Amino acid sequence: MFADRAKIFIKSGKGGDGHVSFRRELYVPAGGPDGGDGGKGGDIIFEVDLGLNTLTDFRHVHKYVAKDGQEGGKKRCHGASAQDLVVKVPEGTVIKDFETGKVIADMSGGNNREVILKGGKGGLGNMNFATATMQAPKYAQPGQPGHEMWVTLELKVIADVGLVGFPNVGKSTLLSRVSNARPKIANYHFTTLDPHLGVVDLDGHAGFVMADIPGLIEGASEGVGLGHDFLRHIERTRVLIHVVDAAGTEGRDPVEDIRAINRELEQYNPDLLKRPMVIAANKMDAVYEGDQDPCVILRQELASQGIQVFPISAVSGRGIRELLYGVYELLKAADQKPVVFEKEFVIEYAGDKNLPYTVEKDQDGAFVVEGPRIEKMLGYTNLESEKGFQFFQKFLKENGILEELEQAGIQEGDTVRMYGLAFDYYK
């Protein structure tokens, strides 16, 4: 069975403890401390494996624990650092904090390897604590603890085009005709329970990847049926093909079907309706002569939205070439950047909270905020995105930086500078 969601426990390794020992050799009566440092604990690293396409492996293994660093030894011997634990996932996997549901990392868009949990640093041996007044320290530093958490893995398929629509409208038949995919096809609801991917080749043009998203039902955005399991796979697609049963072979109204599916898309993620969409009016071979052309009704309904309607028959192949080339033109005009989910959750370690920063006013009257902690935050925050900027604002508030700016006398409209970033301050 296709697995696209999993919950797992991850824990990085503890740093090895520093060692307490003293040099004891013949003719060296006061050799001094020689306890070595502990080794670093293993990191938890997630890495993309292009040979994987589901999260099935995580149904059987739920805990991933890296090894601890080795304790330091005598004679200034440094303890060995533990090996990192590499967790292999398919491309398109989104790693989220289980408690908050916020994104830790998205393993797509070129992000093939990321350290999710750092191992603890090794403790210093007693050789590091000798001073002129304390020549024989009998203590060493313990290794830093590892970090642990539960995370959710969500696989969101990577495809250029997504097929959406109610069950049994012909999406699987269409995908099997235009690509190398061979989904299971039968005349009953929910034949497709897994997303299927197929590569569509066009004569003289670059092809594209099409995904058959399992049939939606009303209430899917609220989790009814398998709603969330289906809807998450639409999020990365750049163009949507809404397949409808234009002939109404099961007594459905294609116009109402379009409205219902669009409501579900909007309630799940409003950005989905901003993506280019076409209507594939399927089963036109089942429309009787003399009946009103359903495409005329659909075009009247969608004229104000600029959505094209393509009459097709997935069984006979009628109209499919025009549909594919129409979709190809939309893909060329669409944003070429892959859909990557912004980091929303940053794991903080004890050392991070102690990183310094300064708040000062320069000669131009601007307030300058700098320091290692600010530089680190800016390194993993995309301020060009709305979510990234919201994360940035939350960071300033939660870390007391806004409060320090106010104590320094900042007023609304004053300029704040952080390295290459400048913005006006407003409450």
Residue pairs with C-beta under 8 A, 6 or more apart in sequence:
1 56
1 194
2 54
2 56
2 193
2 194
2 195
3 54
3 55
3 56
3 58
3 59
3 155
4 54
4 55
4 154
4 155
4 156
4 157
4 195
4 229
4 232
4 233
5 55
5 152
5 153
5 154
5 155
5 229
6 55
6 58
6 59
6 152
6 153
7 62
7 98
7 150
7 151
7 152
7 153
8 58
8 61
8 62
8 63
8 64
8 150
8 151
8 153
9 62
9 63
9 64
9 65
9 148
9 149
9 150
10 44
10 63
10 64
10 65
10 87
10 116
10 117
10 148
10 149
10 150
10 151
11 44
11 63
11 64
11 65
11 66
11 117
11 146
11 147
11 148
11 149
12 41
12 42
12 43
12 44
12 66
12 117
12 118
12 119
12 120
12 146
12 147
12 148
13 40
13 41
13 42
13 43
13 65
13 66
13 67
13 68
13 69
13 82
13 119
13 120
13 146
14 41
14 68
14 69
14 119
14 120
14 143
14 144
14 145
14 146
15 38
15 39
15 40
15 41
15 68
15 69
15 119
15 120
15 121
15 122
15 123
15 143
15 144
15 145
16 37
16 38
16 39
16 40
16 41
16 68
16 69
16 70
16 71
16 72
16 79
16 80
16 122
16 123
16 143
17 38
17 71
17 72
17 122
17 123
17 140
17 141
17 142
17 143
18 35
18 36
18 37
18 38
18 71
18 72
18 122
18 123
18 124
18 125
18 126
18 128
18 140
18 141
18 142
18 143
19 35
19 36
19 37
19 38
19 71
19 72
19 73
19 74
19 77
19 79
19 125
19 126
19 140
20 33
20 35
20 125
20 126
20 137
20 138
20 139
20 140
21 33
21 34
21 35
21 73
21 74
21 75
21 125
21 126
22 31
22 32
22 33
22 34
22 35
22 136
23 31
23 32
23 33
23 34
23 75
24 31
25 31
30 135
32 127
32 130
32 135
32 136
33 125
33 126
33 127
33 129
33 130
33 136
33 137
34 74
34 75
34 76
34 125
34 127
35 72
35 73
35 74
35 76
35 125
35 126
35 127
35 140
36 72
36 73
36 74
36 75
36 76
36 77
36 78
36 79
36 125
36 127
37 72
37 78
37 79
37 122
37 123
37 124
37 125
37 128
38 69
38 70
38 71
38 72
38 79
38 122
38 123
38 125
38 143
39 69
39 70
39 71
39 72
39 78
39 79
39 80
39 81
39 82
39 122
40 69
40 81
40 82
40 119
40 120
40 121
40 122
41 66
41 67
41 68
41 69
41 81
41 82
41 119
41 120
41 121
41 122
41 143
41 144
41 146
42 66
42 67
42 68
42 69
42 81
42 82
42 83
42 84
42 85
42 119
43 66
43 84
43 85
43 115
43 117
43 118
43 119
44 64
44 66
44 84
44 85
44 87
44 115
44 116
44 117
45 84
45 85
45 86
45 87
45 113
45 114
45 115
45 116
46 86
46 87
46 89
46 93
46 95
46 105
46 107
46 113
46 114
46 116
47 86
47 87
47 88
47 89
47 112
47 113
48 88
48 89
48 90
48 91
48 93
48 107
48 108
48 111
48 112
48 113
49 88
49 89
49 90
50 90
50 91
52 88
52 89
52 90
53 90
54 90
54 155
55 89
55 90
55 93
55 153
55 155
57 88
58 153
64 85
64 87
65 85
66 82
66 83
66 84
66 85
66 117
66 119
66 146
67 82
67 83
67 85
68 82
68 143
68 146
69 79
69 80
69 81
69 82
69 119
69 120
69 122
69 143
70 79
70 80
70 81
70 82
71 79
71 143
72 78
72 79
72 122
72 123
72 125
72 140
73 79
76 125
76 127
78 122
79 122
81 119
81 122
82 119
84 119
89 95
89 107
89 153
89 155
90 155
91 107
91 108
91 112
91 158
92 107
92 108
92 155
92 156
92 157
92 158
92 236
93 106
93 107
93 108
93 153
93 154
93 155
93 156
94 103
94 105
94 106
94 107
94 153
94 154
94 155
94 156
94 341
95 103
95 104
95 105
95 106
95 107
95 116
95 151
95 152
95 153
96 102
96 103
96 104
96 151
96 152
96 153
96 154
96 345
97 104
97 149
97 151
97 152
97 345
98 149
98 150
98 151
98 152
99 150
100 345
101 152
102 344
102 345
103 341
103 342
103 343
103 344
103 345
104 116
104 151
104 343
104 344
104 345
104 346
104 347
105 111
105 114
105 116
105 343
106 340
106 341
106 342
106 343
107 114
108 158
108 236
108 338
108 340
109 337
109 338
109 340
111 340
116 151
116 347
117 146
117 147
117 148
117 149
117 347
118 147
118 349
119 146
120 143
120 144
120 145
120 146
120 147
121 143
121 144
121 351
122 143
122 144
123 140
123 141
123 142
123 143
123 144
124 140
124 141
125 140
125 141
126 137
126 138
126 139
126 140
128 141
129 137
129 139
129 140
130 136
130 137
144 350
144 351
147 347
147 349
149 347
154 232
156 232
156 233
156 235
156 236
157 195
157 197
157 211
157 233
157 236
158 209
158 236
158 338
159 197
159 209
159 210
159 211
159 236
159 237
160 208
160 209
160 210
160 237
160 238
160 239
160 331
161 200
161 208
161 209
161 210
161 211
161 237
161 238
161 239
161 240
161 241
161 327
161 331
162 210
162 211
162 213
162 233
162 234
162 237
162 239
162 240
162 241
163 171
163 174
163 175
163 210
163 211
163 212
163 213
163 240
163 241
163 243
164 171
164 213
164 216
164 234
164 240
164 241
164 242
164 243
164 261
164 265
165 171
165 215
165 216
165 242
165 243
165 244
165 257
165 261
166 215
166 216
166 217
166 244
166 245
166 252
166 257
166 260
166 261
167 189
167 190
167 191
167 192
167 214
167 215
167 216
167 217
168 187
168 188
168 189
168 191
168 215
168 245
168 250
169 215
169 243
169 244
169 245
169 257
169 282
169 283
170 243
170 245
170 282
170 283
170 314
170 315
171 192
171 212
171 213
171 215
171 243
172 183
172 184
172 185
172 191
172 192
172 196
172 212
173 185
173 314
173 315
174 212
174 241
174 243
174 280
174 282
174 312
174 314
174 320
175 181
175 183
175 196
175 198
175 210
175 212
176 182
176 183
176 185
176 198
177 314
177 317
177 320
178 198
178 200
178 210
178 320
178 324
179 198
179 199
179 200
179 210
180 198
180 199
181 196
181 197
181 198
181 210
181 212
183 191
183 192
183 196
183 212
184 191
184 192
185 191
189 215
190 214
190 215
192 212
192 214
192 215
193 214
193 226
194 214
195 211
195 212
195 213
195 214
195 230
195 233
196 211
196 212
197 209
197 210
197 211
197 212
198 209
198 210
198 211
198 212
199 207
199 208
199 209
199 210
200 207
200 208
200 209
200 210
200 324
201 207
202 324
202 325
202 328
205 328
208 327
208 328
208 331
210 241
211 233
211 237
213 230
213 231
213 233
213 234
214 226
214 229
214 230
215 230
216 227
216 230
216 231
216 261
216 264
217 224
217 225
217 227
218 224
218 260
218 263
218 264
219 225
219 227
219 264
220 226
220 227
220 228
220 230
220 231
220 264
220 268
221 227
221 231
221 263
221 264
221 265
221 266
221 267
221 268
222 267
227 264
227 268
228 268
231 264
231 265
231 268
231 269
234 240
234 265
234 272
235 269
235 272
235 339
236 338
236 339
237 275
237 339
238 275
238 276
238 331
238 334
238 335
238 339
239 275
239 276
239 277
239 278
239 327
239 330
239 331
239 334
240 272
240 275
240 276
240 277
240 278
241 277
241 278
241 279
241 280
241 323
241 327
242 258
242 261
242 277
242 278
242 279
242 280
243 280
243 282
244 254
244 257
244 258
244 279
244 280
244 281
244 282
244 298
245 252
245 254
245 257
245 282
245 283
246 254
246 281
246 282
246 283
246 284
246 287
246 294
246 295
246 298
246 311
247 283
247 284
247 285
247 286
247 287
247 294
248 254
248 294
249 283
249 286
254 281
254 294
254 297
254 298
255 297
255 298
255 301
258 279
258 298
258 301
258 302
262 273
265 272
265 273
266 272
266 273
275 334
276 330
276 333
276 334
277 307
278 307
278 308
278 309
278 310
278 323
278 326
278 327
278 330
279 298
279 302
279 307
279 308
279 309
279 310
280 310
280 312
280 323
281 294
281 295
281 298
281 309
281 310
281 311
281 312
282 312
282 313
282 314
283 313
283 314
283 315
284 294
284 295
284 311
284 312
284 313
284 318
284 319
285 313
285 315
285 316
285 318
287 293
287 294
295 309
295 311
298 309
299 309
302 309
308 326
310 319
310 322
310 323
310 326
311 318
311 319
312 318
312 319
312 320
312 323
313 319
314 320
342 382
342 385
342 387
342 388
342 391
343 380
343 381
343 382
343 388
343 391
344 387
344 391
346 377
346 380
352 373
352 376
355 371
355 372
355 373
355 376
356 371
356 372
356 373
357 369
357 370
357 371
357 372
357 373
357 374
357 401
358 368
358 369
358 370
358 371
359 367
359 368
359 369
359 401
359 404
359 405
359 408
360 367
360 368
360 408
361 367
361 368
361 408
361 409
362 368
362 417
364 415
365 414
365 415
366 414
366 415
366 416
366 417
366 422
367 405
367 408
367 410
367 414
367 415
367 416
367 417
367 425
368 416
368 417
368 418
369 401
369 405
369 416
369 417
369 418
370 418
370 419
373 399
374 418
374 419
375 419
377 392
377 395
378 418
378 419
378 421
381 388
381 391
381 392
381 395
382 388
383 389
383 392
383 421
395 401
396 402
405 416
405 425
410 416
410 425
411 425
412 425
412 426
412 427
413 424
413 425
413 426
414 424
414 425
415 422
415 423
415 424
415 425
416 422
416 423
416 424
416 425
